[in-house]
């Protein structure tokens, strides 16, 4: 039961946000569309890492290999950051064209793009935190501690409720998205600080340096994606759906190419460690 509560904190936050958003016309729809976009990288990266990491940590801890367990956890964090940070940065700087291309048709009009894009920007800021929760929670579960993540999840939900109620009046549905993001960062911070205090999480200087270079690479990619979005604006807002989709696909490919080049040049990715993790080597 504690594991179910801790694992479902994101869904709890969504339900709470939806209830509060129902007080504003259209707010539920804005949040729903924004959530569909940011949940994609969260599901692909965060949930996949959580599923793979838990049995690996459990196996190594049963064998008494604390060092190998820590190494697996840190490699998972690096892999998560490598995929999540550029996704969050791209969603933030290209929220408007993404929403426009994906949803502007039928009852979803031009006036719905900006409110949905603002919610997506707020959600994207919390994406790294929610993926980090999926990375660090197995560190507790593998040690048969399900109560601590549950307690922190409850604290996160409380932050979400308080933040949503406080920010709803001045910011509307965007305040709800911001509260969800804040709750994710509070939860992630509690998990990582507790693991560190117990001696179950630490980064070497090399690992911390790679994470810093990944962040810089994501920022460089975000700047170029923003610039490219301005240049492609006429095509992203074209009448033809095919032309819009092609322009967005070009933006995605360009962003991916820039990010891969930036991480390669900066040394932000340990390609050998990532390859070993993907092939389940020890």
RALIN-V285538 format. One record per residue. N is the residue number from 0. RES is the residue in one letter. OMEGA is omega in radians with two decimals (none if undefined). Layout:
n:N res:RES omega:OMEGA
n:N res:RES omega:OMEGA
This chain:
n:0 res:X omega:3.08
n:1 res:X omega:3.13
n:2 res:X omega:3.11
n:3 res:X omega:-3.14
n:4 res:X omega:-3.13
n:5 res:X omega:-3.11
n:6 res:X omega:-3.08
n:7 res:X omega:-3.07
n:8 res:X omega:-3.14
n:9 res:X omega:3.14
n:10 res:X omega:3.08
n:11 res:X omega:-3.13
n:12 res:X omega:3.13
n:13 res:X omega:3.14
n:14 res:X omega:-3.14
n:15 res:X omega:3.13
n:16 res:X omega:-3.14
n:17 res:X omega:3.13
n:18 res:X omega:-3.13
n:19 res:X omega:-3.12
n:20 res:X omega:-3.12
n:21 res:X omega:3.10
n:22 res:X omega:-3.11
n:23 res:X omega:3.14
n:24 res:X omega:3.09
n:25 res:X omega:-3.04
n:26 res:X omega:-3.14
n:27 res:X omega:3.13
n:28 res:X omega:3.13
n:29 res:X omega:-3.14
n:30 res:X omega:-3.11
n:31 res:X omega:-3.11
n:32 res:X omega:3.12
n:33 res:X omega:3.13
n:34 res:X omega:-3.13
n:35 res:X omega:-3.10
n:36 res:X omega:-3.05
n:37 res:X omega:3.08
n:38 res:X omega:-3.13
n:39 res:X omega:3.09
n:40 res:X omega:3.11
n:41 res:X omega:3.14
n:42 res:X omega:-3.08
n:43 res:X omega:-3.05
n:44 res:X omega:-3.01
n:45 res:X omega:-3.09
n:46 res:X omega:3.13
n:47 res:X omega:3.13
n:48 res:X omega:3.14
n:49 res:X omega:-3.12
n:50 res:X omega:-3.10
n:51 res:X omega:-3.00
n:52 res:X omega:-3.06
n:53 res:X omega:3.13
n:54 res:X omega:3.13
n:55 res:X omega:3.09
n:56 res:X omega:-3.13
n:57 res:X omega:-3.12
n:58 res:X omega:-3.09
n:59 res:X omega:3.09
n:60 res:X omega:3.08
n:61 res:X omega:3.11
n:62 res:X omega:3.13
n:63 res:X omega:-3.10
n:64 res:X omega:3.14
n:65 res:X omega:-3.12
n:66 res:X omega:3.12
n:67 res:X omega:3.09
n:68 res:X omega:3.11
n:69 res:X omega:3.13
n:70 res:X omega:3.13
n:71 res:X omega:3.14
n:72 res:X omega:-3.13
n:73 res:X omega:3.09
n:74 res:X omega:3.10
n:75 res:X omega:3.09
n:76 res:X omega:3.13
n:77 res:X omega:3.13
n:78 res:X omega:3.11
n:79 res:X omega:3.13
n:80 res:X omega:-3.11
n:81 res:X omega:-3.12
n:82 res:X omega:-3.01
n:83 res:X omega:-3.09
n:84 res:X omega:3.09
n:85 res:X omega:3.11
n:86 res:X omega:3.14
n:87 res:X omega:-3.13
n:88 res:X omega:-3.14
n:89 res:X omega:3.11
n:90 res:X omega:-3.11
n:91 res:X omega:-3.03
n:92 res:X omega:-3.12
n:93 res:X omega:-3.08
n:94 res:X omega:-3.08
n:95 res:X omega:3.13
n:96 res:X omega:3.12
n:97 res:X omega:3.13
n:98 res:X omega:-3.11
n:99 res:X omega:-3.08
n:100 res:X omega:-3.05
n:101 res:X omega:-2.92
n:102 res:X omega:-3.02
n:103 res:X omega:3.05
n:104 res:X omega:3.13
n:105 res:X omega:-3.10
n:106 res:X omega:3.12
n:107 res:X omega:-2.99
n:108 res:X omega:3.12
n:109 res:X omega:-3.13
n:110 res:X omega:3.14
n:111 res:X omega:-3.04
n:112 res:X omega:-3.07
n:113 res:X omega:3.12
n:114 res:X omega:3.13
n:115 res:X omega:3.13
n:116 res:X omega:3.11
n:117 res:X omega:3.09
n:118 res:X omega:3.14
n:119 res:X omega:3.10
n:120 res:X omega:3.13
n:121 res:X omega:3.12
n:122 res:X omega:-3.07
n:123 res:X omega:3.11
n:124 res:X omega:3.13
n:125 res:X omega:-3.11
n:126 res:X omega:3.11
n:127 res:X omega:-3.13
n:128 res:X omega:-3.11
n:129 res:X omega:3.04
n:130 res:X omega:3.10
n:131 res:X omega:3.09
n:132 res:X omega:3.12
n:133 res:X omega:3.13
n:134 res:X omega:-3.01
n:135 res:X omega:3.14
n:136 res:X omega:3.10
n:137 res:X omega:3.09
n:138 res:X omega:3.05
n:139 res:X omega:-3.09
n:140 res:X omega:-3.12
n:141 res:X omega:3.10
n:142 res:X omega:3.08
n:143 res:X omega:3.06
n:144 res:X omega:3.10
n:145 res:X omega:-3.07
n:146 res:X omega:-3.11
n:147 res:X omega:3.07
n:148 res:X omega:3.10
n:149 res:X omega:3.14
n:150 res:X omega:3.14
n:151 res:X omega:3.08
n:152 res:X omega:3.11
n:153 res:X omega:3.08
n:154 res:X omega:3.11
n:155 res:X omega:3.10
n:156 res:X omega:3.12
n:157 res:X omega:3.08
n:158 res:X omega:-3.14
n:159 res:X omega:3.14
n:160 res:X omega:-3.12
n:161 res:X omega:-3.14
n:162 res:X omega:3.14
n:163 res:X omega:-3.14
n:164 res:X omega:-3.11
n:165 res:X omega:-3.04
n:166 res:X omega:-3.06
n:167 res:X omega:-3.10
n:168 res:X omega:-3.11
n:169 res:X omega:-2.99
n:170 res:X omega:3.14
n:171 res:X omega:-3.06
n:172 res:X omega:3.10
n:173 res:X omega:3.08
n:174 res:X omega:3.09
n:175 res:X omega:3.10
n:176 res:X omega:3.11
n:177 res:X omega:3.12
n:178 res:X omega:3.09
n:179 res:X omega:3.11
n:180 res:X omega:3.11
n:181 res:X omega:3.14
n:182 res:X omega:3.11
n:183 res:X omega:-3.14
n:184 res:X omega:3.09
n:185 res:X omega:3.13
n:186 res:X omega:-3.12
n:187 res:X omega:-3.13
n:188 res:X omega:3.11
n:189 res:X omega:-3.14
n:190 res:X omega:-3.06
n:191 res:X omega:3.13
n:192 res:X omega:3.12
n:193 res:X omega:3.08
n:194 res:X omega:3.12
n:195 res:X omega:-3.14
n:196 res:X omega:3.14
n:197 res:X omega:3.14
n:198 res:X omega:-3.10
n:199 res:X omega:3.07
n:200 res:X omega:3.02
n:201 res:X omega:3.13
n:202 res:X omega:3.00
n:203 res:X omega:3.11
n:204 res:X omega:3.13
n:205 res:X omega:3.14
n:206 res:X omega:3.11
n:207 res:X omega:3.11
n:208 res:X omega:3.11
n:209 res:X omega:3.11
n:210 res:X omega:3.11
n:211 res:X omega:3.14
n:212 res:X omega:3.04
n:213 res:X omega:3.10
n:214 res:X omega:-3.14
n:215 res:X omega:3.11
n:216 res:X omega:3.11
n:217 res:X omega:3.11
n:218 res:X omega:3.11
n:219 res:X omega:3.10
n:220 res:X omega:-3.13
n:221 res:X omega:3.13
n:222 res:X omega:-3.14
n:223 res:X omega:3.10
n:224 res:X omega:3.10
n:225 res:X omega:3.13
n:226 res:X omega:3.13
n:227 res:X omega:3.13
n:228 res:X omega:3.09
n:229 res:X omega:-3.14
n:230 res:X omega:-3.11
n:231 res:X omega:-3.07
n:232 res:X omega:3.14
n:233 res:X omega:-3.13
n:234 res:X omega:3.11
n:235 res:X omega:3.12
n:236 res:X omega:-3.11
n:237 res:X omega:3.11
n:238 res:X omega:-3.10
n:239 res:X omega:3.10
n:240 res:X omega:3.14
n:241 res:X omega:3.13
n:242 res:X omega:3.08
n:243 res:X omega:-3.11
n:244 res:X omega:3.13
n:245 res:X omega:3.13
n:246 res:X omega:3.12
n:247 res:X omega:3.10
n:248 res:X omega:3.10
n:249 res:X omega:3.12
n:250 res:X omega:3.13
n:251 res:X omega:-3.13
n:252 res:X omega:3.13
n:253 res:X omega:3.12
n:254 res:X omega:3.13
n:255 res:X omega:-3.13
n:256 res:X omega:3.13
n:257 res:X omega:-3.11
n:258 res:X omega:3.13
n:259 res:X omega:3.12
n:260 res:X omega:-3.11
n:261 res:X omega:3.13
n:262 res:X omega:3.12
n:263 res:X omega:-3.10
n:264 res:X omega:-3.09
n:265 res:X omega:-3.05
n:266 res:X omega:-3.08
n:267 res:X omega:-3.10
n:268 res:X omega:3.00
n:269 res:X omega:-3.01
n:270 res:X omega:-3.14
n:271 res:X omega:3.14
n:272 res:X omega:3.12
n:273 res:X omega:3.10
n:274 res:X omega:3.12
n:275 res:X omega:-3.14
n:276 res:X omega:-3.11
n:277 res:X omega:3.13
n:278 res:X omega:3.08
n:279 res:X omega:3.05
n:280 res:X omega:3.11
n:281 res:X omega:none
